[in-house]
Amino acid sequence: MIEQCPFCGNKHLTAKTARYMHQHGEQLLIVEGVPCLECDFCGEQYFEIGVLKRIEANHREIVEHRREPARYVSVAIEAFDSAR
């Protein structure tokens, strides 16, 4: 994995778990507890490609009804109104 944050150049990255959102068409999957490295300065998160491919494959299985997610949640969506 990386040794320096490509975004800000900081060399202090911490192994953490994070919430990751993956969109497939109109379907959104929220995955909790995803391992990543997080920059201690800017907070940018970096994920291993194998982890992301696994999330993508799991989401595809859910969309194709070959697998059930742990749970469903209701999410509100609103367009940004710059006049407010």
C-alpha positions in Angstrom: 0.0 0.0 0.0 1.0 3.7 -0.1 3.6 5.2 2.3 2.7 8.9 1.7 -0.6 10.6 1.1 -0.8 11.5 -2.7 -3.3 14.2 -1.9 -1.4 16.3 0.7 2.1 14.6 0.9 1.8 13.7 4.6 3.8 10.6 5.5 1.6 9.7 8.6 -1.1 7.2 7.6 -3.1 5.2 10.1 -4.8 1.8 9.5 -8.5 2.2 10.3 -11.9 0.9 9.3 -14.3 3.2 7.5 -17.8 3.4 6.0 -17.6 3.0 2.2 -20.4 3.9 -0.3 -20.6 2.1 -3.6 -23.1 3.0 -6.3 -24.2 0.6 -9.0 -26.7 2.4 -11.3 -29.4 3.7 -9.0 -28.5 1.3 -6.3 -26.4 2.4 -3.3 -24.6 0.0 -1.0 -23.2 1.2 2.3 -20.4 -1.0 3.7 -19.3 -0.6 7.2 -16.0 -1.7 8.8 -13.9 -1.5 5.5 -10.2 -1.6 6.2 -8.2 1.5 4.9 -5.3 3.8 5.5 -6.3 7.3 6.5 -4.1 10.3 6.3 -3.5 11.8 9.8 -3.3 15.3 8.3 -6.1 15.7 5.6 -8.2 12.6 6.4 -8.1 11.2 2.9 -8.8 7.4 2.9 -7.0 4.8 0.7 -8.4 1.4 0.1 -6.7 -1.7 -1.3 -7.9 -2.6 -4.8 -8.8 -6.2 -3.7 -11.1 -4.7 -1.0 -12.8 -2.5 -3.5 -13.3 -5.3 -6.0 -14.8 -7.5 -3.3 -17.3 -4.7 -2.4 -18.2 -4.3 -6.1 -18.7 -8.1 -6.5 -20.9 -8.2 -3.3 -23.0 -5.3 -4.6 -23.5 -7.0 -7.9 -24.7 -10.1 -6.2 -27.2 -8.0 -4.1 -28.4 -6.1 -7.2 -28.9 -9.5 -9.0 -30.8 -10.9 -6.0 -28.2 -13.7 -5.5 -27.5 -12.3 -2.0 -29.3 -10.4 0.7 -27.7 -7.4 2.5 -27.4 -7.3 6.3 -30.2 -4.7 6.4 -32.0 -1.9 4.5 -32.2 1.8 5.4 -34.2 4.6 4.0 -32.2 7.5 2.5 -33.5 11.0 1.6 -32.1 12.6 -1.5 -32.2 16.3 -2.3 -30.6 18.6 -4.9 -28.3 21.3 -3.6 -30.0 24.7 -3.7 -27.3 27.4 -4.1 -29.9 30.2 -3.5 -30.4 29.3 0.1 
